[in-house]
Amino acid sequence: MSEVPTATRSRANPGGMDVLEVLGPAVRPLRERKPPWLKVPAPGGERYRALTALIREENLHTVCQEAACPNVGECWERGTATFMILGDTCTRRCGFCNVKTGKPTWNDPLEAARVARSIARMGLRHAVVTSVDRDDLPDKGASAFVGVIRQVRRQAPACQIEVLTPDFQGHEMPLAKVIAERPDVFNHNVEVVPRLYPLARRGSSFERSCRVLELAKQLGGSEVTTKSGLMVGLGETHDELVETFAALRARGVQVLTVGQYLRPSERHLPVVRYWHPDEFAALQRAAYALGFEHVAAGPLVRSSYHADQHVPQPQQGVGPLAGAAADAAVGTAHR
């Protein structure tokens, strides 16, 4: 008689399931030589160090650090970052995510003002603000997003604001509160194709996420651009991805990002395969054919990677970091 696995909150074995039954036995080992297109230089430049000091000084969190993003060096050298509000502890435990999970205790009424002050000091033209899931809060954290949007409008009025929110457990009022503040971009990532939700996103629902995106567009109209993103590398097929793109487009999503999943540790879901850049190019073409206004698809693309390029910008940043990034961009264009 076979032993029945016990329920567990493990990321690598969610609900006690055998992930290899879903992903198949041919998964990639954690420690192996990655394909050359996944190689990135280690961070450590002058602007990276300056931004590190600024974030530490303001006692802020960034998803760049908490999620171990491979682009942290490049983005911070450009003078851009994704701020993570409501602490660094998430109430959910997605199988791919490197953010720690547990019972959150973070409660800082001045956080919104400090985030906005940092955005103003950096002179950003486009700021991304995200959060951990806070299912423990009555409004699921919506009021914190509202506070940041209002503070940024006050302290850095020329800066466009992109919010990357949780699903608010499907509750409409928290979402309505955020959209009422008219962020320039509303982003909610579906992360994986629907078939993989029980494995990768326990506690979430693909249809719920689609409803969040659809309602955001209905409430925001032409004033709010809607955006979503997915990962590849967990055994999905090209056709599954295109079907998922079509479902998002049918909900009014305008901007799409697609990137490669990279396993943070042995405690996370394994990678099934690494998609080739040519395959990302094919996904990008398929997404544009469905009517998306902007598509970013590539091995190192993340939801907030070069987010300032995903929507039209009325002006460039004005601070020293943003100015240096603009100069670097001009130099690149002339090479």
Secondary structure, DSSP 8 states (H G I E B T S, - for coil): ----------SSSGGG--HHHHH-S----SSS---GGG-------HHHHHHHHHHHHTT-EEHHHHTT-TTHHHHHHTT--EEEES-S-BS---TT--S-BS------TTHHHHHHHHHHHHT-SEEEEEE---TTSTTTTHHHHHHHHHHHHHH-TTSEEEEE---GGG-HHHHHHHHHT--SEEE---BS-GGGHHHH-TT--HHHHHHHHHHHHHHHGGGSEEEEEEEE-SS--HHHHHHHHHHHHHTT--EEEEEE----STTS--------HHHHHHHHHHHHHTT-SEEEESTT--TTTTGGGSS--SS---SHHHHHHHHHHHHHHH-
